[in-house]
């Protein structure tokens, strides 16, 4: 078995190398992820009775 030029970079049973992500993308991903979870929890607070079938949406 011959070793190619990528043998050192890709060692068997080693974790793959992590990609280099720009800091702006990291911050945007954190902000959008946090916004998503805040929105889900806000809607759960407002609509939990409808979600769990304790109240019908057409009953005010």
SVG drawing of the C-alpha trace seen along z (x, -y; Angstrom):
<svg xmlns="http://www.w3.org/2000/svg" viewBox="-65 -39 69 41">
<polyline fill="none" stroke="black" stroke-width="0.4" points="0.0,0.0 1.5,-3.3 1.0,-6.4 -0.1,-9.4 0.4,-13.1 -2.7,-13.2 -1.7,-10.4 -0.7,-12.7 -3.8,-14.9 -6.3,-12.0 -5.2,-9.4 -7.4,-6.4 -9.6,-6.7 -8.8,-10.4 -11.5,-13.1 -11.9,-15.0 -10.3,-18.4 -12.6,-21.2 -13.5,-23.8 -12.5,-27.4 -15.7,-29.4 -15.5,-33.2 -16.4,-34.9 -19.3,-36.7 -21.0,-33.4 -20.4,-32.1 -22.1,-35.1 -24.9,-35.1 -25.5,-31.4 -25.6,-31.9 -28.0,-34.9 -30.4,-33.1 -30.4,-30.0 -31.1,-31.9 -33.9,-33.9 -35.4,-30.6 -35.5,-29.1 -36.7,-32.3 -39.6,-32.4 -40.4,-28.7 -40.5,-29.3 -42.5,-32.5 -45.1,-30.7 -45.2,-27.7 -45.9,-30.2 -48.8,-31.7 -50.2,-28.6 -49.4,-25.6 -53.0,-24.8 -53.7,-24.4 -50.5,-22.5 -51.4,-19.9 -55.1,-19.7 -56.4,-21.4 -58.2,-24.0 -59.4,-24.2 -58.1,-27.1 -61.6,-28.2 -62.7,-28.5 -62.0,-32.0"/>
</svg>
